[in-house]
Amino acid sequence: MRGARAKALKIVKDGIEIEAEQAGTTKTFKAKSVVIADGGFTANTDLVREHISRTPERLLQRHGGTATGDGLRMAKAVGAAQSTEMGSFYGHLHSRDAMTAGQRMWPRPPGR
């Protein structure tokens, strides 16, 4: 299913049913388990607040805006338990000036 986009995810009698669109056609697959790899939830302020920081507006976000936590939300909707420890995250240290300097500091301050 490389390159497919999931349209629906639900629990069925013997596992999970996934409806996916690929090359203009829709196919339905049944599986006992799936791996959901959606890129995370950095663009979802509520999830960032819940799992990373109480003040997400004070974080310098560097992402495309598409990682909204859809995979986590779909998994929870079908009854999935929290599958991994959410006590840490991947990030970078930046100069405080990067919060207000716009493109001048993007993605890193220039060498001095």
C-alpha positions in Angstrom: 0.0 0.0 0.0 2.9 2.3 -0.6 1.7 5.8 -1.5 -1.9 5.1 -0.4 -4.0 7.5 1.7 -6.2 6.0 4.4 -9.8 7.2 4.1 -11.3 5.3 7.1 -10.1 3.0 9.9 -12.5 1.0 12.0 -12.7 -2.1 14.1 -14.4 -5.1 12.5 -15.2 -8.6 13.8 -11.8 -10.1 13.1 -9.4 -7.1 13.3 -9.2 -3.8 11.5 -10.7 -2.6 8.2 -8.8 0.0 6.3 -10.3 1.8 3.3 -7.5 3.3 1.2 -7.4 5.3 -2.0 -4.6 4.7 -4.4 -4.2 5.6 -8.1 -7.8 6.8 -8.2 -9.4 3.6 -6.9 -10.6 2.7 -3.4 -9.8 -0.6 -1.9 -10.8 -2.2 1.4 -8.3 -4.2 3.4 -8.7 -6.3 6.5 -5.8 -7.0 8.9 -5.3 -8.2 12.4 -3.1 -5.2 13.1 -1.7 -2.1 11.4 1.1 0.4 11.8 0.0 4.0 11.6 2.8 6.3 10.5 1.4 9.8 10.0 4.3 12.1 11.0 3.2 13.1 14.5 1.2 16.0 15.8 3.4 19.1 15.9 0.7 21.1 14.1 -1.9 20.2 16.6 -1.7 22.8 19.5 -4.0 20.7 21.8 -1.9 17.5 21.4 1.4 19.5 21.9 -0.1 21.0 25.0 -1.2 17.6 26.3 2.1 15.7 25.6 4.9 18.2 25.3 4.4 21.7 26.8 1.7 23.5 28.7 2.6 26.6 26.6 2.9 25.5 22.9 2.7 29.1 21.8 6.1 29.6 23.3 7.7 26.9 21.2 9.4 27.6 17.9 7.7 25.2 15.5 9.5 24.1 12.4 7.1 22.0 10.4 5.0 22.0 7.3 1.7 22.3 9.2 0.4 18.9 8.1 1.3 16.8 11.1 -2.0 17.2 12.9 -2.1 13.9 14.8 -4.6 12.1 12.6 -3.0 8.7 13.1 -3.1 9.1 16.9 -6.7 10.4 16.8 -7.9 7.5 14.6 -6.1 4.9 16.7 -7.7 6.3 19.9 -11.1 6.4 18.1 -11.0 2.7 17.5 -10.0 1.9 21.1 -6.2 1.8 20.9 -4.3 2.2 24.2 -1.4 4.6 24.4 1.2 2.6 22.6 4.4 4.4 23.4 5.8 6.6 26.2 5.0 10.2 25.4 7.4 11.7 28.0 10.0 12.8 25.5 10.2 14.5 22.1 12.6 15.3 19.3 13.6 18.9 19.0 16.3 21.4 18.4 17.8 24.2 20.5 17.6 27.7 18.9 18.6 31.2 19.8 15.9 33.1 21.6 16.1 35.7 18.7 14.8 33.0 16.3 11.3 33.4 17.9 11.0 37.0 16.4 13.6 37.3 13.7 11.7 35.6 10.9 13.6 34.4 7.9 16.8 36.1 9.0 17.4 33.2 11.5 15.8 30.4 9.5 16.6 27.6 9.9 19.6 28.5 12.0 21.3 31.8 12.8 24.1 32.7 10.4 27.7 31.9 11.5 29.6 34.7 13.0 
